[in-house]
Amino acid sequence: MQYKELGSTGEKIPAIGIGTWKLRTANADVVPAIKEGFGLGMKFVDTAEMYGTEDMVGEAVHGEKGIFIATKVSPDHFHYKDVKNACGRSLKELGVKRIDLYQLHWPNSRIPIAETMKAMEELVEEGKIRHIGISNFSVEEMEDAMAALKTHEIVSNQLEYSLLVRDIEDEVLGYCRKNKMTVIAYSPLARGLLFEPRNNGLLQVLLEIGKKRRKSAAQVALAWVISKADVVTIPKAANVEHMRENAGASEIKLTAAEIDRINGFLGDLSERPVTERLNKFTKYTASFWSPVMRFREKVRRKRR
Ligand SMILES: NC(=O)c1ccc[n+]([C@@H]2O[C@H](COP(=O)([O-])OP(=O)(O)OC[C@H]3O[C@@H](n4cnc5c(N)ncnc54)[C@H](OP(=O)(O)O)[C@@H]3O)[C@@H](O)[C@H]2O)c1
């Protein structure tokens, strides 16, 4: 397994971890699959109070050593007291004394970020969480969040990033790098859309690259994501086969020529409007998050 530094903490985390959104409704016994992932080096698992999977993660980590556990507090719990209570509930669900990475799931402009961050910093002081992270924060929101912290730093921003959804490349990725925040790429397989017939052209490129290395298209897609500096990822897999495949992606180091080939193909794809590239699941994020983010960035630039 490849490892990357978490922010500027000096601590290393696996470049490929395990996502758990929608595992609650998966038609499979997912705890053994998660455990399989741990055994293959994916000792990093991501959940959220919103997913309803913290108890499953708790079951999977039980008896394991050295698992890096990340969870998230929901935006409607960003008031000071609510953050504290939500953390208490998550610790209970997970069955652990301390959360490694506690993330603000989504920005909430209705609650002052200073109030939320006060609670987050106290949770670190109290030993209930080790690191503070954010998710789905734009550049402007990252600036506000960093300014709201007094004694601790934001170590990561969890954002959607895959071969099909590359919006963060505009500004956010560079900003995270500059400010030593690890990007945790979510939906790295574009929620499974990569394998749909409409994306067959891209799939063929991935298959060709994978064939020479005896790796699958999914593995090449994940390798592309983690080929970016300071980016780790958390694919979700409900079955053991997918989990094994995803762990194996960490063995691939794509060459510059291979990355150019993929990027060359993507050049055409990125011309298409976001909504055309995505199905109803990704539309939720794309129709809400991406335009909001772009609009905010535009306003911010105008103000300067
Ligand atoms: N912070 C946020 O706002 C946010 C938003 C969305 C997601 N996330 C996090 O990111 C994680 C991953 O994102 P995601 O679940 O949206 O999508 P994803 O990981 O891009 O894709 C999951 C889909 O790909 C399939 N898959 C997994 N491994 C595969 C393989 N090796 N070959 C072929 N298909 C494979 C899965 O099938 P099976 O399930 O059948 O294995 C599932 O249908 C989530 O679970 C969650 O932890 C965070």
The ligand as a MOL file (V3000), in Angstrom:
LIG
                    3D

  0  0  0     0  0            999 V3000
M  V30 BEGIN CTAB
M  V30 COUNTS 48 52 0 0 0
M  V30 BEGIN ATOM
M  V30 1 N -17.9530 13.8420 1.6370 0
M  V30 2 C -18.9860 13.6620 0.8410 0
M  V30 3 O -19.8440 14.5380 0.6620 0
M  V30 4 C -19.1060 12.3440 0.1230 0
M  V30 5 C -20.0380 12.2010 -0.9310 0
M  V30 6 C -20.0840 10.9790 -1.5810 0
M  V30 7 C -19.2430 9.9420 -1.1910 0
M  V30 8 N -18.3730 10.1040 -0.1520 0 CHG=1
M  V30 9 C -17.4700 9.0160 0.3050 0
M  V30 10 O -16.7740 8.4530 -0.7840 0
M  V30 11 C -17.0200 7.0440 -0.8430 0
M  V30 12 C -16.9440 6.5380 -2.2510 0
M  V30 13 O -17.7920 7.2270 -3.1200 0
M  V30 14 P -19.0910 6.5770 -3.7730 0
M  V30 15 O -19.6050 5.4890 -2.9130 0
M  V30 16 O -19.9990 7.7160 -4.0680 0 CHG=-1
M  V30 17 O -18.6280 6.0660 -5.1940 0
M  V30 18 P -17.3760 5.2650 -5.8280 0
M  V30 19 O -16.4850 4.7260 -4.7980 0
M  V30 20 O -16.8450 6.1450 -6.8910 0
M  V30 21 O -18.1370 4.0830 -6.5850 0
M  V30 22 C -18.8200 3.0640 -5.9230 0
M  V30 23 C -19.3890 2.1610 -7.0010 0
M  V30 24 O -18.3130 1.5360 -7.7270 0
M  V30 25 C -18.4340 0.1160 -7.6080 0
M  V30 26 N -17.0980 -0.4600 -7.4740 0
M  V30 27 C -16.2840 -0.4040 -6.3880 0
M  V30 28 N -15.1180 -1.0190 -6.6460 0
M  V30 29 C -15.2070 -1.4850 -7.9190 0
M  V30 30 C -14.3220 -2.2140 -8.7620 0
M  V30 31 N -13.1250 -2.5720 -8.3340 0
M  V30 32 N -14.7490 -2.5340 -10.0060 0
M  V30 33 C -15.9720 -2.1450 -10.4500 0
M  V30 34 N -16.8500 -1.4540 -9.7040 0
M  V30 35 C -16.4700 -1.1220 -8.4460 0
M  V30 36 C -19.2660 -0.1390 -6.3800 0
M  V30 37 O -19.9230 -1.3900 -6.5020 0
M  V30 38 P -20.1880 -2.3640 -5.2330 0
M  V30 39 O -20.7070 -1.4880 -4.1360 0
M  V30 40 O -21.1260 -3.3430 -5.7590 0
M  V30 41 O -18.8630 -2.9800 -4.8560 0
M  V30 42 C -20.2310 1.0420 -6.4250 0
M  V30 43 O -21.2800 0.7990 -7.3400 0
M  V30 44 C -18.3870 6.9160 -0.1680 0
M  V30 45 O -18.6750 5.6100 0.1950 0
M  V30 46 C -18.2370 7.8750 0.9730 0
M  V30 47 O -17.4750 7.2960 2.0200 0
M  V30 48 C -18.2800 11.3070 0.4810 0
M  V30 END ATOM
M  V30 BEGIN BOND
M  V30 1 1 1 2
M  V30 2 2 2 3
M  V30 3 1 2 4
M  V30 4 1 4 5
M  V30 5 2 4 48
M  V30 6 2 5 6
M  V30 7 1 6 7
M  V30 8 2 7 8
M  V30 9 1 8 9
M  V30 10 1 8 48
M  V30 11 1 9 10
M  V30 12 1 9 46
M  V30 13 1 10 11
M  V30 14 1 11 12
M  V30 15 1 11 44
M  V30 16 1 12 13
M  V30 17 1 13 14
M  V30 18 2 14 15
M  V30 19 1 14 16
M  V30 20 1 14 17
M  V30 21 1 17 18
M  V30 22 2 18 19
M  V30 23 1 18 20
M  V30 24 1 18 21
M  V30 25 1 21 22
M  V30 26 1 22 23
M  V30 27 1 23 24
M  V30 28 1 23 42
M  V30 29 1 24 25
M  V30 30 1 25 26
M  V30 31 1 25 36
M  V30 32 1 26 27
M  V30 33 1 26 35
M  V30 34 2 27 28
M  V30 35 1 28 29
M  V30 36 1 29 30
M  V30 37 2 29 35
M  V30 38 1 30 31
M  V30 39 2 30 32
M  V30 40 1 32 33
M  V30 41 2 33 34
M  V30 42 1 34 35
M  V30 43 1 36 37
M  V30 44 1 36 42
M  V30 45 1 37 38
M  V30 46 2 38 39
M  V30 47 1 38 40
M  V30 48 1 38 41
M  V30 49 1 42 43
M  V30 50 1 44 45
M  V30 51 1 44 46
M  V30 52 1 46 47
M  V30 END BOND
M  V30 END CTAB
M  END
